[in-house]
Amino acid sequence: MDHDGRPERVLVTGFAVLLLTLALIVFSEHGYRATVGALKLFFEVVLPSLLPFFILSDVLLATGMVHFLGVFFEPLMRPLFNVPGVGSFVFSMGLAAGYPMDAVLTAKFRRQGLCTKVEAERLLAFTNSADPLFIFGAVAVGLFGHPELGVVLAAAHYAGGLLVGLTYRFYGRQGSGNPLAGQDPGSPRPGGILQRATAALVAARKEDGRPLTKVLNQAIEEAMGTLFMIMSYMVLVAVLLRVLEATGLLPALIRPLAGLFPLLGLSPHLVDGAVQGLFEIDLGAAATAHAAAPLLQRLVVVSAIIAWSGFSVHAQVASVLAGTDISLKPYFVARVLHALYAAGLTVVFLPLAGGELGATGLPAALARDWLTAAGVPAVTVDGLGFGVLSAGGVLALLAAGALAGGLVAARHRR
């Protein structure tokens, strides 16, 4: 019997898995191709882009640097998003590495008591974002063939995420304490902010106590385990999507939306990409970018797909959060909200692209390559370096904001 005492749910789940297994046997070639494609994406893109950040985040936690940043950025993160200062680290690392880096860090912070359950759910709501390299390289250049469109998509995506954070600051307000300080976040604390941040760093390092060689070994071991779990979910979702397409169920899902899209002022040619984007971000973005629809409509749908991130990423986040008390419901609602915000902001930010882009017929990739497009010069970017610069830039901006907030607060106290 299922944990909630409803045997009918167990029955439905069992039959669904059985049907999927039988369909995979019948359409074994489709399942094989989907598996190969997912593994190729994982080893060429996901593994090299996420592995260094997974390892370094564990090392930074063990050395106490995250606790240092948490105290330093508390004056900024608490008033804006009602989360602890360590949320700045999650936000910057999530932006640099992309999903599901934010979920990995949020789960670790929750297990270590650096945030409450409600704060973790708030944090996860607005830090779940695509990395800039994916938006600028893979989507703007690789799919649309126009680098300037990356400005539009990135501005809409990250501004939409911040709007989600501002919206979620009111979520579950009765359950928000500040476990870092052990007291009400608004109460006065002795010493300057740099002194308190240094004390938090030293205390965290003493509490961990492991030698750095052991920290590094355990960080590598945990990072590889998490990454291969992510890989397994990528394969499962890719196979599910391919089987649904082979059995004709995916076209059946598309038909009802074909009548809905014109009511929303969108071309029915965008339905296929939108449905694929429900499951997998890369497939959905590629199908939408190649659709025979006006540029603005394609950008709006692609922006919504990137913000939604797909059931594949949702499954990865769920696997990472397993064993914590963090609920997925606020995360799911936040993804819907982020998709709506990003789609609307795309319309606002499109003039930032400049020039005459036209309505259709932009050069686009004929195949779903990572950073190259047919007829478009290859983009050669060091993904790790780009991610480190992105994280450093975000932390620098947050530091400037925290410093400005501290100066204003000090002047107000006088």
Secondary structure, DSSP 8 states (H G I E B T S, - for coil): --TTS-HHHHHHHHHHHHHHHHHHHHTHHHHHHHHHHHHHHIIIIIHHHHHHHHHHHHHHHHHTHHHHHHHHHHHHHHHHHSS-TTHHHHHHHHHHH-TTHHHHHHHHHHHTTSS-HHHHHHHHHHH----HHIIIIIIIITTTS-TTHHHHHHHHHHHHHHHHHHHHTTTTGGG---TTTTS-TTS--SS-HHHHHHHHHHHHHHHH---HHHHHHHHHHHHHHHHHHHHHHHHHHHHHHHHHHHHTHHHHHHHHHHHHHHHTT--GGGHHHHHHHHH-HHHHHHHHHTSSS-HHHHHHHHHHHHHH-HHHHHHHHHHHHTTS---SHHHHHHHHHHHHHHHHHHHHHGGGG-S---SS-----SS--SS-BTTB------HHHHHHHHHHHHHHHHHHHHHHHHHHHHHHH-
